[in-house]
Amino acid sequence: MSRALSLTDFRRMVIKVGSSLLVDSDGGRLHDAWLSSLAEDIAKLHRDKRDVLVVSSGAIALGRAVLKLPAGPLKLEDSQAAAAVGQIALARTWSEVLGRHGITAGQVLVTLQDTEERRRYLNARSTIGKLLELRSVPVINENDTVATNEIRYGDNDRLAARVATMASADLLVLLSDVDGLYDAPPAGNAKAKLVPLVERITPAIEAMAGAAGSELSRGGMQTKIEAGKIATHGGTHMVIASGRVAHPLAAIAGGARCTWFLTPANPITARKKWIAGSLEPRGVLTIDAGAVAALRNGRSLLPAGVIHVEGIFARGDAVVIRGPDGAEVGRGLVAYDAEDAAKIKGRSSADILSILGFGGRAEMVHRDDLVVGRA
């Protein structure tokens, strides 16, 4: 790198906040002053026309305090009950602290399947995209009320990385108990040195990770490295920085100690590469010459431009798009099941409601989910 990275280099960022930063481990009380300082930092980025998403833990910690559940590990059903109560408190908290700056918060609860199954992935991505378009700040958490031990993320570091790639964010900020990655566990080791820059996550970098640090945290440096692998593979830079200071984002911007993880790609090219080369197509959409020209000019594929539908596919599956001569034009993630796609092909998007009985998306394949050409 020719210069150090800065928050001002990024247009869309995901900020991950852990339970131990938000909630006191003894009484389940919120760290109000610290949260207010973070909200001020978020508001400044928001005023600078940057998109900000928050991945926030804390629902279970808040809920167990309200329900007066005993200290120590909780049974699954107790965790789910605590989350059900705590999610209300957590959502209200974020709504209030961001609302003081004129920012509307939008709660999004996700599970593992929402980022692993393409149908759910598209729904979650679309919702997040609309919230950002409306200048809201999505506040995202794992849906602990329905997640089980077998399917849950287990920590919000990896959830934040999944969200960052889903939302095409170019930066993931993990606010942590520590100020970055050290070459050895820093607790009780005066010789441990901070690693300020990780250009690529190697086995040697993975070996530096330690175990989970606090009672409220399900993560630790190991999960942060796993998050880094997810994020950087998806074209998102990542930074691990201390959340134990007031105005933690301003501190990063001011050059505070932290660890930057670099990606060689960007979210758009990484996503396009995934669509073009990593997914098995389930069907074919043949389009007319006008639609071919529109796609090559960066437009979405509308139902009106589709003249033939082949294959058995579901919403979110990859399809090949061919021109009237049979030549492949591109590939994309289709917004309709095959049966519905066949019904609306050649028709105006305004007719979708009357044909299908529900108001689906205007695009058969949105340009964000489309790769034209496979070079």
N, C-alpha and C positions, 0 to 999 in steps of 0.2 A: 504494500500500500504506500502511495506517495505521501499521504497525510492521514491523520487520525480521523476516525469517523465521528460524526456528531448527530444528535437527534434531528437537526435541521436538514440532514441529507435525505430524510425519509418522508413519504407522503401519507403512508398508512401504517399504523403501528398497533400492536396488541400489547397491553400491559397486564402482566399476571401478578396478582396479589394473593399471598398465602394467608392461611388462617392465623398463624402466629404473629403476623404483622397487624392484622385487623382486630384480633380479639385477645383479651387478657386471659391467660391460661388458668388463673385462679377462680375468678368470678364470672367469666364469660362476658365481661364488659368491653365495649368497643373502645379502641384507641381513637377517640374523637378528634383530638388536636392533630394527630398524624394524618388521619384520613382527610381532614379539611385541607391540610397542606398539599396532599396528593391531588385532591380535587382542583386546587388552584393551579397546579402544574398542568393537569389535563385541560383545564379551561384555557390556559395560555396556548397550548398546542391547537386546541379547537378554534380559537380566534385567529390563529395563523393559517386557517383553512386546511389543517391536517385531519385525516380520519383517525379516530381513536376508538379502540375496542378494549374492554376490560374483561379479563377472566378472573373472577373473584371466588376464592374459597370463603369459608366462614359460616355457611348455613348450619352445619351440624354442630359446630362449636357454640353458636348463638342459641340454637334450639335446645341443646342439652342443658344449658343454663336455665332457660325458661321452664323446661320440664323437670328441672332438678334431678337429672339423671346422675348416677354415681360416677366418680372419677375412674379412669382406666379405660381399657378397650370396651367398645360397645358391641352387643349382638347386632346382627344385620337388621332385624326388625326395629331395634331401638335407634340405630343410626338413621333408618328411613323415617321413623317418626320424628326424630330430632330435626332432620332435614326439612320435613314438611312444615314444621313450625318456624325453623330458622330461615327458610327461603323467603318467607313473608317479611321478616325483620331485615334481612339482608337487602332485599329489593327496595324496601322503604328507605333504608339508610342511604343507598346509592342515589335514589331519586332525590332525596333531600339535599345531600352534599353537592350534587351536580346542579340541582335546581337553583341553588343560591347563585350560580353563575349563568343562569338563563339557559341551561342545557337540559334537554329531555333525555332521561335514561330509558332504555328499553330492555326488559328482561328476556333472555333466551336461555332455556334449559335444554341441554343436549345429553345424549347417551352415546356410547361407543358406536352403536349401529348408525347413528346420524352422520358419522363421518366415514364409515366403512361401506355402507350400502349407498349406491349412487342415487337412487330415488330420494332417499332421505337427505343425502348430501346436497342435492340440488335444491331441495326445499329449504334447508337451513341456510345455504349460501344465498339463496334469493331473498330470504327474510333479512339476513344481515345486510345484504347489499341495499335493500330498500331503506332500512333504518339509517344507514350511512348517507344515502342520497337525501334523506329528509333531515340531515344534520343532527341526528340523535346519536348518543353513545350507547352501543349495545353492551350490556353487562351480562356476561355468559358464565354459566356454572354447569358442572355435571349434575344431571338430574338424579340426585342421591335418593329421592323417594322411590324410584323404580329400579335403579341400578342394583345389580347383585355382585357378589364377590367374583363370579365367573366372568362377567362382562364389563365391569367398571374399569375406568382408566387407572384407578389406584392412586392417582395424584393429578394435580391440575397443571403441572409443568408440561406433561405430554398432551393433555387436553388443549392447553394454550398453543402448543406447536401445531396441533391438528387444526385448530381454529385459524391460526395465522395463515396456513397454507390454503385452507378453504376460502378465506376472505381475500386471498392474494395480497396479504400484508407484506411490506418489504422489511419490517423490523418487528422482532419479538423481544420484549423487555421482561426479564424474569427478576422481580424484586425479591431478594433473598435475605436470610439471616446473616449471610457472609457477603463480602464485597467482590466475589469472583471465584474463579478456579485457582487453586494453589497446586504447586507441584508435589505437595504432601499434605495430609490433613493438618490444618493450621492450629487446631485446638491443642495447646500444650507443646507446640513445636515452634520455637522461635526461629528456626532455620527455614521454615516453609516460605516459599516465595510465590507471590501472585503472578499468574500468567496473563499478561495484558491482552494478548492477541492469539487466537487460534485460527490459522488459515485453513486447516483441514482436521477433522476429528480422526485421529489415528489410534491404534491400540495403546500407544504410550499415553495419549491424552485420556483415554477411557480408564487407564490404570490409576490415574491421579484422583479419580472420584472416590469420595468416602461414603459413609452411611447416612441415614436420616438424622437430622439434628435435634428437633424439638418434639415435645409431646403432641402438639397439635398438628405438626407437619407429617404428611404421609410420604413426602418426597425425600429430598436429599440431593447431594451432588450427582449421584448416579442417575437419577431421573432427569436432572437438568442436562446431563450429557446426552441422554436418550432424546430429550426434547430438541437438543441442538442438532442431532442427526436428522430428525424429522424435518425441522425447520430449514436447515441448509440444503437438504436434498430437494425441498420444495421451492427453493429460490428465495428464502427469507433469511436475512441476517439476524443474529441474536446477540443480546448482551445480558450478562449476569451482573447485577449491581446490588449494593446494600439497600434494604428497605428500612434499616434501623436509624435513618436520619430523616429529619423534616425535609420536605420538598425533594424527594428522592429523584424525580425526573430532572429538576433543575440542577441537582448535584451532578447527574450524568452529563448534562449539557455543559456544566462548568468544568468538566475534566476530572471528576472524582474517580477514585480507583475502581476499576471494573474489568471484566473480561469480555472482549468482543469475539464472536464467532462469525467467520465470513462465509459467504456462499459464492460460488463462481457464476451462478445463474441469477435470474430475477423471477419473481412469482409468475409472470405471464409466460415467459419462455419455458419455464419448468412445467407449468400446467399444460401448455400446448404440446410439449414433448410427450407428456404422459398420455394425453388424449390420442396423439398421432401414432405412438409406437408401443404403448404398454397395454392397451385395452383390445380385447377381441371383439370385432364388430359383430353385431347380432342381426343386422339387416341392411337394406339399401334403400336410399331415397333418390329417385331420378327426378331431376329438376329441369325447367325450361331454360332457354338461352338468356332470358332477362334475369332470371335468378342467378345464373352463373356469373353474369356481369356484376350483379349487386354484391355477391359474395366476394368477388375479387376486388371490390371497392370498399371492403370492410363492413358490409352490412350483414344483418342476421338473415337467416332463412325463414321466410314466411310461408304459411300453408299455401297461399296463392301460387307460389312458384313451384310446387311439387306436383309432378304429373304421374308418378307411379311409386307405390310402396311395396317392398318385398321383405320377407323374413318375419320371424316371431321375436319381438323385442318388447321390453317394458320401458317405461319412462326412466330416463337416466342412463340407459344403455348406449353404447357406442354404435354408430351407424356410418356406413360409407355413403358419400354423396357423389352421384354421377351426373354428368351433363346429358343432354338429349342424344349425343353420339355414343354414350356408354363410357366415356373417359372419366376417370376419377378426378373430381374437383377438390375433395377434401374429406374430412372426417369430423364427427362431432357427437355430442351427447344430446339425444333427442328428448324433447319435452313431453312427448305423448306415447302411450302404448301403441303398438302396431295397429290394432283394430280402430282406435280413435284417429290415428294419423291417416288411415285410409279413408275415413269418413269426411275429414276436413280438407283433404288434398285438393288443390285447385280453387279453394274457396277463400273469401276474404276473412281476415281475423275477426271482423265484426260479426261474422256469422257463427262463430264457434259456440256461443251460448245457445243459440236456437238449434244447432245441429246436435250437440253433445248433451245439452241439458245442464251444463255447468260452465262457468267462465274460466277457461284455461288460459295458458299464457298466449300472448299474441304471436310469439315466434315458435316455429317448429324446432329450430335449433338456434339458440341465442349466440351472438358473435363471440361472447366470452367463453362459450363451450364449443367453439368451432376452430378447426385448423384447415386453412385453405392451402392446398399444395402440401407435399410431404417431403420437401427437400431437407 
